[in-house]
């Protein structure tokens, strides 16, 4: 299985909250990993294009559906895995 690393790129403090920004790096593998293939197949089964998901106002609900279907889990925060899925969809969209 191919694995990915989310590296913290930057963060900024907004009042009492901190917003984190990440960069996605594949662990020595090419960018066509099993996760991307799984998400792509899931979108194709639903007849949805990657660009449609990215532009949908309820995209985070769709990311949650993708997360459940692919079995992805967050190590710290749920938002982290949802943003990871968004990065995978951006790669699929090209």
PyMOL Python script that loads the backbone (N, CA, C, O; Angstrom):
from pymol import cmd

cmd.read_pdbstr("""\
ATOM      1  N   UNK A   1       0.835  -1.181   0.000  1.00  0.00           N
ATOM      2  CA  UNK A   1       0.000   0.000   0.000  1.00  0.00           C
ATOM      3  C   UNK A   1       0.876   1.240   0.000  1.00  0.00           C
ATOM      4  O   UNK A   1       1.865   1.312   0.730  1.00  0.00           O
ATOM      5  N   UNK A   2       0.523   2.182  -0.795  1.00  0.00           N
ATOM      6  CA  UNK A   2       1.259   3.437  -0.859  1.00  0.00           C
ATOM      7  C   UNK A   2       0.776   4.349   0.264  1.00  0.00           C
ATOM      8  O   UNK A   2      -0.410   4.380   0.590  1.00  0.00           O
ATOM      9  N   UNK A   3       1.699   5.078   0.838  1.00  0.00           N
ATOM     10  CA  UNK A   3       1.336   5.946   1.948  1.00  0.00           C
ATOM     11  C   UNK A   3       1.706   7.392   1.647  1.00  0.00           C
ATOM     12  O   UNK A   3       2.567   7.673   0.814  1.00  0.00           O
ATOM     13  N   UNK A   4       1.035   8.296   2.343  1.00  0.00           N
ATOM     14  CA  UNK A   4       1.237   9.721   2.157  1.00  0.00           C
ATOM     15  C   UNK A   4       1.521  10.370   3.498  1.00  0.00           C
ATOM     16  O   UNK A   4       1.117   9.869   4.547  1.00  0.00           O
ATOM     17  N   UNK A   5       2.212  11.474   3.448  1.00  0.00           N
ATOM     18  CA  UNK A   5       2.531  12.230   4.650  1.00  0.00           C
ATOM     19  C   UNK A   5       1.977  13.639   4.488  1.00  0.00           C
ATOM     20  O   UNK A   5       2.189  14.291   3.466  1.00  0.00           O
ATOM     21  N   UNK A   6       1.267  14.095   5.509  1.00  0.00           N
ATOM     22  CA  UNK A   6       0.813  15.479   5.544  1.00  0.00           C
ATOM     23  C   UNK A   6       1.795  16.243   6.405  1.00  0.00           C
ATOM     24  O   UNK A   6       1.873  16.020   7.614  1.00  0.00           O
ATOM     25  N   UNK A   7       2.541  17.136   5.794  1.00  0.00           N
ATOM     26  CA  UNK A   7       3.509  17.942   6.528  1.00  0.00           C
ATOM     27  C   UNK A   7       2.935  19.332   6.761  1.00  0.00           C
ATOM     28  O   UNK A   7       2.404  19.964   5.848  1.00  0.00           O
ATOM     29  N   UNK A   8       3.051  19.791   7.987  1.00  0.00           N
ATOM     30  CA  UNK A   8       2.533  21.116   8.293  1.00  0.00           C
ATOM     31  C   UNK A   8       3.352  22.158   7.545  1.00  0.00           C
ATOM     32  O   UNK A   8       4.567  22.255   7.718  1.00  0.00           O
ATOM     33  N   UNK A   9       2.676  22.924   6.723  1.00  0.00           N
ATOM     34  CA  UNK A   9       3.327  23.942   5.902  1.00  0.00           C
ATOM     35  C   UNK A   9       3.371  25.275   6.650  1.00  0.00           C
ATOM     36  O   UNK A   9       4.376  25.985   6.631  1.00  0.00           O
ATOM     37  N   UNK A  10       2.263  25.591   7.304  1.00  0.00           N
ATOM     38  CA  UNK A  10       2.163  26.878   7.972  1.00  0.00           C
ATOM     39  C   UNK A  10       0.979  26.818   8.925  1.00  0.00           C
ATOM     40  O   UNK A  10       0.145  25.918   8.826  1.00  0.00           O
ATOM     41  N   UNK A  11       0.904  27.758   9.835  1.00  0.00           N
ATOM     42  CA  UNK A  11      -0.276  27.913  10.666  1.00  0.00           C
ATOM     43  C   UNK A  11      -0.433  29.383  11.012  1.00  0.00           C
ATOM     44  O   UNK A  11       0.521  30.161  11.002  1.00  0.00           O
ATOM     45  N   UNK A  12      -1.656  29.725  11.313  1.00  0.00           N
ATOM     46  CA  UNK A  12      -1.904  31.098  11.727  1.00  0.00           C
ATOM     47  C   UNK A  12      -2.969  31.103  12.808  1.00  0.00           C
ATOM     48  O   UNK A  12      -3.887  30.283  12.811  1.00  0.00           O
ATOM     49  N   UNK A  13      -2.828  32.016  13.692  1.00  0.00           N
ATOM     50  CA  UNK A  13      -3.725  32.123  14.829  1.00  0.00           C
ATOM     51  C   UNK A  13      -4.824  33.123  14.501  1.00  0.00           C
ATOM     52  O   UNK A  13      -4.555  34.246  14.074  1.00  0.00           O
ATOM     53  N   UNK A  14      -6.063  32.698  14.707  1.00  0.00           N
ATOM     54  CA  UNK A  14      -7.233  33.542  14.478  1.00  0.00           C
ATOM     55  C   UNK A  14      -8.009  33.622  15.792  1.00  0.00           C
ATOM     56  O   UNK A  14      -8.865  32.781  16.067  1.00  0.00           O
ATOM     57  N   UNK A  15      -7.706  34.625  16.591  1.00  0.00           N
ATOM     58  CA  UNK A  15      -8.358  34.735  17.900  1.00  0.00           C
ATOM     59  C   UNK A  15      -7.909  33.602  18.797  1.00  0.00           C
ATOM     60  O   UNK A  15      -6.719  33.461  19.076  1.00  0.00           O
ATOM     61  N   UNK A  16      -8.859  32.787  19.253  1.00  0.00           N
ATOM     62  CA  UNK A  16      -8.510  31.660  20.109  1.00  0.00           C
ATOM     63  C   UNK A  16      -8.359  30.358  19.322  1.00  0.00           C
ATOM     64  O   UNK A  16      -8.186  29.297  19.920  1.00  0.00           O
ATOM     65  N   UNK A  17      -8.422  30.424  18.001  1.00  0.00           N
ATOM     66  CA  UNK A  17      -8.299  29.236  17.151  1.00  0.00           C
ATOM     67  C   UNK A  17      -7.019  29.314  16.329  1.00  0.00           C
ATOM     68  O   UNK A  17      -6.525  30.400  16.024  1.00  0.00           O
ATOM     69  N   UNK A  18      -6.494  28.155  15.979  1.00  0.00           N
ATOM     70  CA  UNK A  18      -5.320  28.077  15.119  1.00  0.00           C
ATOM     71  C   UNK A  18      -5.705  27.345  13.841  1.00  0.00           C
ATOM     72  O   UNK A  18      -6.310  26.274  13.886  1.00  0.00           O
ATOM     73  N   UNK A  19      -5.353  27.926  12.711  1.00  0.00           N
ATOM     74  CA  UNK A  19      -5.621  27.312  11.411  1.00  0.00           C
ATOM     75  C   UNK A  19      -4.316  26.744  10.875  1.00  0.00           C
ATOM     76  O   UNK A  19      -3.305  27.444  10.824  1.00  0.00           O
ATOM     77  N   UNK A  20      -4.336  25.469  10.473  1.00  0.00           N
ATOM     78  CA  UNK A  20      -3.139  24.799   9.989  1.00  0.00           C
ATOM     79  C   UNK A  20      -3.229  24.600   8.483  1.00  0.00           C
ATOM     80  O   UNK A  20      -4.308  24.359   7.943  1.00  0.00           O
ATOM     81  N   UNK A  21      -2.091  24.701   7.812  1.00  0.00           N
ATOM     82  CA  UNK A  21      -1.988  24.450   6.372  1.00  0.00           C
ATOM     83  C   UNK A  21      -0.985  23.317   6.169  1.00  0.00           C
ATOM     84  O   UNK A  21       0.063  23.284   6.815  1.00  0.00           O
ATOM     85  N   UNK A  22      -1.312  22.387   5.267  1.00  0.00           N
ATOM     86  CA  UNK A  22      -0.488  21.208   5.072  1.00  0.00           C
ATOM     87  C   UNK A  22      -0.055  21.064   3.627  1.00  0.00           C
ATOM     88  O   UNK A  22      -0.705  21.568   2.711  1.00  0.00           O
ATOM     89  N   UNK A  23       1.053  20.366   3.439  1.00  0.00           N
ATOM     90  CA  UNK A  23       1.490  19.937   2.116  1.00  0.00           C
ATOM     91  C   UNK A  23       1.423  18.422   2.095  1.00  0.00           C
ATOM     92  O   UNK A  23       1.737  17.763   3.086  1.00  0.00           O
ATOM     93  N   UNK A  24       1.021  17.883   0.985  1.00  0.00           N
ATOM     94  CA  UNK A  24       0.891  16.446   0.825  1.00  0.00           C
ATOM     95  C   UNK A  24       2.134  15.904   0.123  1.00  0.00           C
ATOM     96  O   UNK A  24       2.515  16.390  -0.941  1.00  0.00           O
ATOM     97  N   UNK A  25       2.760  14.903   0.720  1.00  0.00           N
ATOM     98  CA  UNK A  25       3.931  14.275   0.125  1.00  0.00           C
ATOM     99  C   UNK A  25       3.751  12.762   0.144  1.00  0.00           C
ATOM    100  O   UNK A  25       3.363  12.175   1.154  1.00  0.00           O
ATOM    101  N   UNK A  26       4.035  12.162  -0.974  1.00  0.00           N
ATOM    102  CA  UNK A  26       3.948  10.717  -1.052  1.00  0.00           C
ATOM    103  C   UNK A  26       5.262  10.116  -0.578  1.00  0.00           C
ATOM    104  O   UNK A  26       6.334  10.643  -0.873  1.00  0.00           O
ATOM    105  N   UNK A  27       5.177   9.036   0.141  1.00  0.00           N
ATOM    106  CA  UNK A  27       6.368   8.379   0.674  1.00  0.00           C
ATOM    107  C   UNK A  27       7.097   7.592  -0.413  1.00  0.00           C
ATOM    108  O   UNK A  27       6.957   6.373  -0.513  1.00  0.00           O
ATOM    109  N   UNK A  28       7.862   8.293  -1.211  1.00  0.00           N
ATOM    110  CA  UNK A  28       8.697   7.645  -2.220  1.00  0.00           C
ATOM    111  C   UNK A  28       7.948   6.896  -3.295  1.00  0.00           C
ATOM    112  O   UNK A  28       8.520   6.016  -3.937  1.00  0.00           O
ATOM    113  N   UNK A  29       6.709   7.211  -3.510  1.00  0.00           N
ATOM    114  CA  UNK A  29       5.910   6.509  -4.516  1.00  0.00           C
ATOM    115  C   UNK A  29       5.461   7.513  -5.573  1.00  0.00           C
ATOM    116  O   UNK A  29       5.535   8.724  -5.367  1.00  0.00           O
ATOM    117  N   UNK A  30       4.993   6.989  -6.711  1.00  0.00           N
ATOM    118  CA  UNK A  30       4.458   7.878  -7.722  1.00  0.00           C
ATOM    119  C   UNK A  30       3.082   8.381  -7.305  1.00  0.00           C
ATOM    120  O   UNK A  30       2.460   7.794  -6.420  1.00  0.00           O
ATOM    121  N   UNK A  31       2.595   9.451  -7.920  1.00  0.00           N
ATOM    122  CA  UNK A  31       1.372  10.117  -7.478  1.00  0.00           C
ATOM    123  C   UNK A  31       0.077   9.379  -7.783  1.00  0.00           C
ATOM    124  O   UNK A  31      -0.996   9.880  -7.447  1.00  0.00           O
ATOM    125  N   UNK A  32       0.136   8.221  -8.400  1.00  0.00           N
ATOM    126  CA  UNK A  32      -1.085   7.479  -8.714  1.00  0.00           C
ATOM    127  C   UNK A  32      -1.283   6.368  -7.693  1.00  0.00           C
ATOM    128  O   UNK A  32      -1.339   5.189  -8.041  1.00  0.00           O
ATOM    129  N   UNK A  33      -1.388   6.763  -6.421  1.00  0.00           N
ATOM    130  CA  UNK A  33      -1.489   5.819  -5.304  1.00  0.00           C
ATOM    131  C   UNK A  33      -2.842   5.147  -5.213  1.00  0.00           C
ATOM    132  O   UNK A  33      -3.790   5.520  -5.903  1.00  0.00           O
ATOM    133  N   UNK A  34      -2.911   4.153  -4.350  1.00  0.00           N
ATOM    134  CA  UNK A  34      -4.141   3.390  -4.155  1.00  0.00           C
ATOM    135  C   UNK A  34      -5.281   4.260  -3.650  1.00  0.00           C
ATOM    136  O   UNK A  34      -6.440   4.023  -3.989  1.00  0.00           O
ATOM    137  N   UNK A  35      -4.963   5.254  -2.850  1.00  0.00           N
ATOM    138  CA  UNK A  35      -6.008   6.128  -2.321  1.00  0.00           C
ATOM    139  C   UNK A  35      -6.637   6.932  -3.453  1.00  0.00           C
ATOM    140  O   UNK A  35      -7.860   7.055  -3.523  1.00  0.00           O
ATOM    141  N   UNK A  36      -5.821   7.469  -4.324  1.00  0.00           N
ATOM    142  CA  UNK A  36      -6.338   8.246  -5.459  1.00  0.00           C
ATOM    143  C   UNK A  36      -7.201   7.362  -6.344  1.00  0.00           C
ATOM    144  O   UNK A  36      -8.272   7.777  -6.787  1.00  0.00           O
ATOM    145  N   UNK A  37      -6.739   6.148  -6.603  1.00  0.00           N
ATOM    146  CA  UNK A  37      -7.502   5.214  -7.440  1.00  0.00           C
ATOM    147  C   UNK A  37      -8.836   4.888  -6.781  1.00  0.00           C
ATOM    148  O   UNK A  37      -9.862   4.835  -7.460  1.00  0.00           O
ATOM    149  N   UNK A  38      -8.839   4.668  -5.461  1.00  0.00           N
ATOM    150  CA  UNK A  38     -10.081   4.360  -4.743  1.00  0.00           C
ATOM    151  C   UNK A  38     -11.068   5.514  -4.820  1.00  0.00           C
ATOM    152  O   UNK A  38     -12.255   5.306  -5.073  1.00  0.00           O
ATOM    153  N   UNK A  39     -10.580   6.730  -4.603  1.00  0.00           N
ATOM    154  CA  UNK A  39     -11.465   7.899  -4.660  1.00  0.00           C
ATOM    155  C   UNK A  39     -11.991   8.091  -6.075  1.00  0.00           C
ATOM    156  O   UNK A  39     -13.167   8.401  -6.266  1.00  0.00           O
ATOM    157  N   UNK A  40     -11.128   7.910  -7.062  1.00  0.00           N
ATOM    158  CA  UNK A  40     -11.538   8.069  -8.461  1.00  0.00           C
ATOM    159  C   UNK A  40     -12.625   7.059  -8.825  1.00  0.00           C
ATOM    160  O   UNK A  40     -13.608   7.411  -9.476  1.00  0.00           O
ATOM    161  N   UNK A  41     -12.450   5.812  -8.409  1.00  0.00           N
ATOM    162  CA  UNK A  41     -13.454   4.785  -8.683  1.00  0.00           C
ATOM    163  C   UNK A  41     -14.774   5.106  -7.993  1.00  0.00           C
ATOM    164  O   UNK A  41     -15.845   4.904  -8.566  1.00  0.00           O
ATOM    165  N   UNK A  42     -14.695   5.603  -6.773  1.00  0.00           N
ATOM    166  CA  UNK A  42     -15.901   5.973  -6.033  1.00  0.00           C
ATOM    167  C   UNK A  42     -16.654   7.098  -6.738  1.00  0.00           C
ATOM    168  O   UNK A  42     -17.881   7.061  -6.833  1.00  0.00           O
ATOM    169  N   UNK A  43     -15.928   8.093  -7.229  1.00  0.00           N
ATOM    170  CA  UNK A  43     -16.553   9.192  -7.961  1.00  0.00           C
ATOM    171  C   UNK A  43     -17.179   8.703  -9.260  1.00  0.00           C
ATOM    172  O   UNK A  43     -18.284   9.112  -9.617  1.00  0.00           O
ATOM    173  N   UNK A  44     -16.467   7.822  -9.967  1.00  0.00           N
ATOM    174  CA  UNK A  44     -16.983   7.289 -11.233  1.00  0.00           C
ATOM    175  C   UNK A  44     -18.256   6.484 -11.011  1.00  0.00           C
ATOM    176  O   UNK A  44     -19.195   6.584 -11.800  1.00  0.00           O
ATOM    177  N   UNK A  45     -18.298   5.675  -9.932  1.00  0.00           N
ATOM    178  CA  UNK A  45     -19.506   4.903  -9.627  1.00  0.00           C
ATOM    179  C   UNK A  45     -20.701   5.819  -9.375  1.00  0.00           C
ATOM    180  O   UNK A  45     -21.834   5.477  -9.714  1.00  0.00           O
ATOM    181  N   UNK A  46     -20.445   6.977  -8.784  1.00  0.00           N
ATOM    182  CA  UNK A  46     -21.510   7.932  -8.520  1.00  0.00           C
ATOM    183  C   UNK A  46     -21.802   8.855  -9.688  1.00  0.00           C
ATOM    184  O   UNK A  46     -22.716   9.676  -9.617  1.00  0.00           O
ATOM    185  N   UNK A  47     -21.036   8.730 -10.762  1.00  0.00           N
ATOM    186  CA  UNK A  47     -21.216   9.582 -11.932  1.00  0.00           C
ATOM    187  C   UNK A  47     -20.875  11.041 -11.654  1.00  0.00           C
ATOM    188  O   UNK A  47     -21.463  11.948 -12.243  1.00  0.00           O
ATOM    189  N   UNK A  48     -19.922  11.260 -10.757  1.00  0.00           N
ATOM    190  CA  UNK A  48     -19.549  12.618 -10.352  1.00  0.00           C
ATOM    191  C   UNK A  48     -18.125  12.897 -10.814  1.00  0.00           C
ATOM    192  O   UNK A  48     -17.251  12.036 -10.721  1.00  0.00           O
ATOM    193  N   UNK A  49     -17.903  14.100 -11.311  1.00  0.00           N
ATOM    194  CA  UNK A  49     -16.560  14.501 -11.693  1.00  0.00           C
ATOM    195  C   UNK A  49     -15.892  15.197 -10.511  1.00  0.00           C
ATOM    196  O   UNK A  49     -16.565  15.789  -9.667  1.00  0.00           O
ATOM    197  N   UNK A  50     -14.563  15.122 -10.459  1.00  0.00           N
ATOM    198  CA  UNK A  50     -13.811  15.713  -9.354  1.00  0.00           C
ATOM    199  C   UNK A  50     -14.084  17.204  -9.211  1.00  0.00           C
ATOM    200  O   UNK A  50     -14.214  17.704  -8.094  1.00  0.00           O
ATOM    201  N   UNK A  51     -14.172  17.918 -10.325  1.00  0.00           N
ATOM    202  CA  UNK A  51     -14.437  19.350 -10.287  1.00  0.00           C
ATOM    203  C   UNK A  51     -15.787  19.689  -9.680  1.00  0.00           C
ATOM    204  O   UNK A  51     -15.942  20.724  -9.032  1.00  0.00           O
ATOM    205  N   UNK A  52     -16.768  18.809  -9.894  1.00  0.00           N
ATOM    206  CA  UNK A  52     -18.092  19.031  -9.310  1.00  0.00           C
ATOM    207  C   UNK A  52     -18.034  18.957  -7.786  1.00  0.00           C
ATOM    208  O   UNK A  52     -18.684  19.741  -7.095  1.00  0.00           O
ATOM    209  N   UNK A  53     -17.263  18.025  -7.275  1.00  0.00           N
ATOM    210  CA  UNK A  53     -17.140  17.878  -5.821  1.00  0.00           C
ATOM    211  C   UNK A  53     -16.440  19.091  -5.233  1.00  0.00           C
ATOM    212  O   UNK A  53     -16.867  19.618  -4.206  1.00  0.00           O
ATOM    213  N   UNK A  54     -15.375  19.534  -5.872  1.00  0.00           N
ATOM    214  CA  UNK A  54     -14.613  20.674  -5.361  1.00  0.00           C
ATOM    215  C   UNK A  54     -15.437  21.961  -5.343  1.00  0.00           C
ATOM    216  O   UNK A  54     -15.243  22.806  -4.469  1.00  0.00           O
ATOM    217  N   UNK A  55     -16.350  22.114  -6.296  1.00  0.00           N
ATOM    218  CA  UNK A  55     -17.146  23.335  -6.403  1.00  0.00           C
ATOM    219  C   UNK A  55     -18.488  23.255  -5.690  1.00  0.00           C
ATOM    220  O   UNK A  55     -19.232  24.236  -5.660  1.00  0.00           O
ATOM    221  N   UNK A  56     -18.805  22.108  -5.119  1.00  0.00           N
ATOM    222  CA  UNK A  56     -20.080  21.916  -4.435  1.00  0.00           C
ATOM    223  C   UNK A  56     -20.075  22.661  -3.101  1.00  0.00           C
ATOM    224  O   UNK A  56     -19.120  22.530  -2.336  1.00  0.00           O
ATOM    225  N   UNK A  57     -21.121  23.440  -2.803  1.00  0.00           N
ATOM    226  CA  UNK A  57     -21.161  24.141  -1.518  1.00  0.00           C
ATOM    227  C   UNK A  57     -21.202  23.191  -0.323  1.00  0.00           C
ATOM    228  O   UNK A  57     -20.817  23.573   0.782  1.00  0.00           O
ATOM    229  N   UNK A  58     -21.660  21.973  -0.529  1.00  0.00           N
ATOM    230  CA  UNK A  58     -21.705  20.970   0.548  1.00  0.00           C
ATOM    231  C   UNK A  58     -20.583  19.948   0.369  1.00  0.00           C
ATOM    232  O   UNK A  58     -20.773  18.763   0.644  1.00  0.00           O
ATOM    233  N   UNK A  59     -19.420  20.401  -0.090  1.00  0.00           N
ATOM    234  CA  UNK A  59     -18.325  19.488  -0.411  1.00  0.00           C
ATOM    235  C   UNK A  59     -17.824  18.710   0.802  1.00  0.00           C
ATOM    236  O   UNK A  59     -17.391  17.567   0.655  1.00  0.00           O
ATOM    237  N   UNK A  60     -17.872  19.292   1.985  1.00  0.00           N
ATOM    238  CA  UNK A  60     -17.367  18.574   3.149  1.00  0.00           C
ATOM    239  C   UNK A  60     -18.239  17.379   3.518  1.00  0.00           C
ATOM    240  O   UNK A  60     -17.742  16.397   4.069  1.00  0.00           O
ATOM    241  N   UNK A  61     -19.529  17.454   3.221  1.00  0.00           N
ATOM    242  CA  UNK A  61     -20.396  16.291   3.412  1.00  0.00           C
ATOM    243  C   UNK A  61     -20.008  15.186   2.428  1.00  0.00           C
ATOM    244  O   UNK A  61     -20.022  14.004   2.772  1.00  0.00           O
ATOM    245  N   UNK A  62     -19.662  15.583   1.206  1.00  0.00           N
ATOM    246  CA  UNK A  62     -19.230  14.598   0.209  1.00  0.00           C
ATOM    247  C   UNK A  62     -17.876  14.005   0.591  1.00  0.00           C
ATOM    248  O   UNK A  62     -17.643  12.811   0.407  1.00  0.00           O
ATOM    249  N   UNK A  63     -16.982  14.844   1.125  1.00  0.00           N
ATOM    250  CA  UNK A  63     -15.684  14.336   1.590  1.00  0.00           C
ATOM    251  C   UNK A  63     -15.890  13.316   2.701  1.00  0.00           C
ATOM    252  O   UNK A  63     -15.195  12.302   2.755  1.00  0.00           O
ATOM    253  N   UNK A  64     -16.842  13.584   3.586  1.00  0.00           N
ATOM    254  CA  UNK A  64     -17.132  12.650   4.682  1.00  0.00           C
ATOM    255  C   UNK A  64     -17.634  11.323   4.125  1.00  0.00           C
ATOM    256  O   UNK A  64     -17.261  10.259   4.619  1.00  0.00           O
ATOM    257  N   UNK A  65     -18.476  11.382   3.102  1.00  0.00           N
ATOM    258  CA  UNK A  65     -18.957  10.152   2.452  1.00  0.00           C
ATOM    259  C   UNK A  65     -17.782   9.386   1.833  1.00  0.00           C
ATOM    260  O   UNK A  65     -17.685   8.166   1.973  1.00  0.00           O
ATOM    261  N   UNK A  66     -16.907  10.101   1.160  1.00  0.00           N
ATOM    262  CA  UNK A  66     -15.722   9.473   0.559  1.00  0.00           C
ATOM    263  C   UNK A  66     -14.847   8.857   1.646  1.00  0.00           C
ATOM    264  O   UNK A  66     -14.329   7.751   1.487  1.00  0.00           O
ATOM    265  N   UNK A  67     -14.687   9.579   2.750  1.00  0.00           N
ATOM    266  CA  UNK A  67     -13.871   9.078   3.857  1.00  0.00           C
ATOM    267  C   UNK A  67     -14.416   7.759   4.384  1.00  0.00           C
ATOM    268  O   UNK A  67     -13.661   6.813   4.610  1.00  0.00           O
ATOM    269  N   UNK A  68     -15.732   7.699   4.579  1.00  0.00           N
ATOM    270  CA  UNK A  68     -16.339   6.467   5.090  1.00  0.00           C
ATOM    271  C   UNK A  68     -16.198   5.321   4.088  1.00  0.00           C
ATOM    272  O   UNK A  68     -15.909   4.189   4.476  1.00  0.00           O
ATOM    273  N   UNK A  69     -16.399   5.610   2.814  1.00  0.00           N
ATOM    274  CA  UNK A  69     -16.342   4.573   1.787  1.00  0.00           C
ATOM    275  C   UNK A  69     -14.922   4.035   1.574  1.00  0.00           C
ATOM    276  O   UNK A  69     -14.743   2.856   1.270  1.00  0.00           O
ATOM    277  N   UNK A  70     -13.927   4.890   1.732  1.00  0.00           N
ATOM    278  CA  UNK A  70     -12.540   4.459   1.514  1.00  0.00           C
ATOM    279  C   UNK A  70     -11.863   3.964   2.789  1.00  0.00           C
ATOM    280  O   UNK A  70     -10.788   3.367   2.730  1.00  0.00           O
ATOM    281  N   UNK A  71     -12.492   4.212   3.947  1.00  0.00           N
ATOM    282  CA  UNK A  71     -11.922   3.741   5.205  1.00  0.00           C
ATOM    283  C   UNK A  71     -10.813   4.618   5.755  1.00  0.00           C
ATOM    284  O   UNK A  71     -10.038   4.171   6.601  1.00  0.00           O
ATOM    285  N   UNK A  72     -10.722   5.857   5.291  1.00  0.00           N
ATOM    286  CA  UNK A  72      -9.697   6.769   5.791  1.00  0.00           C
ATOM    287  C   UNK A  72     -10.106   7.290   7.168  1.00  0.00           C
ATOM    288  O   UNK A  72     -11.275   7.598   7.403  1.00  0.00           O
ATOM    289  N   UNK A  73      -9.138   7.386   8.070  1.00  0.00           N
ATOM    290  CA  UNK A  73      -9.412   7.927   9.393  1.00  0.00           C
ATOM    291  C   UNK A  73      -8.371   8.992   9.731  1.00  0.00           C
ATOM    292  O   UNK A  73      -7.241   8.961   9.245  1.00  0.00           O
ATOM    293  N   UNK A  74      -8.779   9.915  10.561  1.00  0.00           N
ATOM    294  CA  UNK A  74      -7.879  10.987  10.983  1.00  0.00           C
ATOM    295  C   UNK A  74      -7.068  10.529  12.186  1.00  0.00           C
ATOM    296  O   UNK A  74      -7.567   9.811  13.053  1.00  0.00           O
ATOM    297  N   UNK A  75      -5.814  10.952  12.224  1.00  0.00           N
ATOM    298  CA  UNK A  75      -4.991  10.609  13.380  1.00  0.00           C
ATOM    299  C   UNK A  75      -5.206  11.597  14.512  1.00  0.00           C
ATOM    300  O   UNK A  75      -5.115  11.220  15.681  1.00  0.00           O
ATOM    301  N   UNK A  76      -5.492  12.860  14.189  1.00  0.00           N
ATOM    302  CA  UNK A  76      -5.698  13.872  15.226  1.00  0.00           C
ATOM    303  C   UNK A  76      -7.057  14.545  15.101  1.00  0.00           C
ATOM    304  O   UNK A  76      -7.860  14.507  16.033  1.00  0.00           O
ATOM    305  N   UNK A  77      -7.312  15.152  13.967  1.00  0.00           N
ATOM    306  CA  UNK A  77      -8.550  15.908  13.779  1.00  0.00           C
ATOM    307  C   UNK A  77      -9.252  15.448  12.507  1.00  0.00           C
ATOM    308  O   UNK A  77      -8.610  15.144  11.501  1.00  0.00           O
ATOM    309  N   UNK A  78     -10.562  15.403  12.567  1.00  0.00           N
ATOM    310  CA  UNK A  78     -11.352  14.992  11.412  1.00  0.00           C
ATOM    311  C   UNK A  78     -11.106  15.912  10.217  1.00  0.00           C
ATOM    312  O   UNK A  78     -11.104  15.461   9.072  1.00  0.00           O
ATOM    313  N   UNK A  79     -10.900  17.192  10.484  1.00  0.00           N
ATOM    314  CA  UNK A  79     -10.666  18.157   9.411  1.00  0.00           C
ATOM    315  C   UNK A  79      -9.421  17.786   8.600  1.00  0.00           C
ATOM    316  O   UNK A  79      -9.372  18.017   7.392  1.00  0.00           O
ATOM    317  N   UNK A  80      -8.413  17.208   9.271  1.00  0.00           N
ATOM    318  CA  UNK A  80      -7.177  16.838   8.577  1.00  0.00           C
ATOM    319  C   UNK A  80      -7.445  15.831   7.466  1.00  0.00           C
ATOM    320  O   UNK A  80      -6.941  15.989   6.354  1.00  0.00           O
ATOM    321  N   UNK A  81      -8.227  14.808   7.751  1.00  0.00           N
ATOM    322  CA  UNK A  81      -8.491  13.783   6.733  1.00  0.00           C
ATOM    323  C   UNK A  81      -9.387  14.343   5.633  1.00  0.00           C
ATOM    324  O   UNK A  81      -9.257  13.946   4.475  1.00  0.00           O
ATOM    325  N   UNK A  82     -10.292  15.258   5.974  1.00  0.00           N
ATOM    326  CA  UNK A  82     -11.140  15.861   4.943  1.00  0.00           C
ATOM    327  C   UNK A  82     -10.322  16.742   4.005  1.00  0.00           C
ATOM    328  O   UNK A  82     -10.571  16.761   2.800  1.00  0.00           O
ATOM    329  N   UNK A  83      -9.362  17.462   4.542  1.00  0.00           N
ATOM    330  CA  UNK A  83      -8.485  18.275   3.695  1.00  0.00           C
ATOM    331  C   UNK A  83      -7.562  17.380   2.849  1.00  0.00           C
ATOM    332  O   UNK A  83      -7.231  17.729   1.716  1.00  0.00           O
ATOM    333  N   UNK A  84      -7.156  16.247   3.389  1.00  0.00           N
ATOM    334  CA  UNK A  84      -6.372  15.271   2.643  1.00  0.00           C
ATOM    335  C   UNK A  84      -7.177  14.778   1.441  1.00  0.00           C
ATOM    336  O   UNK A  84      -6.652  14.675   0.333  1.00  0.00           O
ATOM    337  N   UNK A  85      -8.453  14.475   1.668  1.00  0.00           N
ATOM    338  CA  UNK A  85      -9.324  14.025   0.578  1.00  0.00           C
ATOM    339  C   UNK A  85      -9.458  15.123  -0.474  1.00  0.00           C
ATOM    340  O   UNK A  85      -9.463  14.840  -1.672  1.00  0.00           O
ATOM    341  N   UNK A  86      -9.566  16.365  -0.031  1.00  0.00           N
ATOM    342  CA  UNK A  86      -9.650  17.469  -0.983  1.00  0.00           C
ATOM    343  C   UNK A  86      -8.391  17.536  -1.848  1.00  0.00           C
ATOM    344  O   UNK A  86      -8.485  17.759  -3.055  1.00  0.00           O
ATOM    345  N   UNK A  87      -7.236  17.348  -1.257  1.00  0.00           N
ATOM    346  CA  UNK A  87      -5.982  17.354  -2.032  1.00  0.00           C
ATOM    347  C   UNK A  87      -5.961  16.198  -3.027  1.00  0.00           C
ATOM    348  O   UNK A  87      -5.502  16.370  -4.156  1.00  0.00           O
ATOM    349  N   UNK A  88      -6.450  15.023  -2.628  1.00  0.00           N
ATOM    350  CA  UNK A  88      -6.506  13.879  -3.544  1.00  0.00           C
ATOM    351  C   UNK A  88      -7.436  14.182  -4.717  1.00  0.00           C
ATOM    352  O   UNK A  88      -7.129  13.833  -5.857  1.00  0.00           O
ATOM    353  N   UNK A  89      -8.569  14.831  -4.445  1.00  0.00           N
ATOM    354  CA  UNK A  89      -9.512  15.166  -5.512  1.00  0.00           C
ATOM    355  C   UNK A  89      -8.905  16.202  -6.455  1.00  0.00           C
ATOM    356  O   UNK A  89      -9.137  16.150  -7.663  1.00  0.00           O
ATOM    357  N   UNK A  90      -8.136  17.136  -5.917  1.00  0.00           N
ATOM    358  CA  UNK A  90      -7.454  18.111  -6.779  1.00  0.00           C
ATOM    359  C   UNK A  90      -6.456  17.417  -7.701  1.00  0.00           C
ATOM    360  O   UNK A  90      -6.313  17.810  -8.859  1.00  0.00           O
ATOM    361  N   UNK A  91      -5.770  16.396  -7.208  1.00  0.00           N
ATOM    362  CA  UNK A  91      -4.847  15.619  -8.039  1.00  0.00           C
ATOM    363  C   UNK A  91      -5.611  14.880  -9.130  1.00  0.00           C
ATOM    364  O   UNK A  91      -5.168  14.823 -10.277  1.00  0.00           O
ATOM    365  N   UNK A  92      -6.758  14.315  -8.769  1.00  0.00           N
ATOM    366  CA  UNK A  92      -7.586  13.601  -9.755  1.00  0.00           C
ATOM    367  C   UNK A  92      -8.055  14.554 -10.841  1.00  0.00           C
ATOM    368  O   UNK A  92      -8.037  14.224 -12.027  1.00  0.00           O
ATOM    369  N   UNK A  93      -8.476  15.743 -10.420  1.00  0.00           N
ATOM    370  CA  UNK A  93      -8.979  16.725 -11.386  1.00  0.00           C
ATOM    371  C   UNK A  93      -7.872  17.150 -12.349  1.00  0.00           C
ATOM    372  O   UNK A  93      -8.128  17.462 -13.512  1.00  0.00           O
ATOM    373  N   UNK A  94      -6.662  17.157 -11.854  1.00  0.00           N
ATOM    374  CA  UNK A  94      -5.516  17.495 -12.706  1.00  0.00           C
ATOM    375  C   UNK A  94      -5.308  18.948 -12.775  1.00  0.00           C
ATOM    376  O   UNK A  94      -4.387  19.408 -13.449  1.00  0.00           O
TER     377      UNK A  94
END
""", "prot")
cmd.dss("prot")
cmd.show_as("cartoon", "prot")
cmd.util.cbc("prot")
cmd.orient("prot")
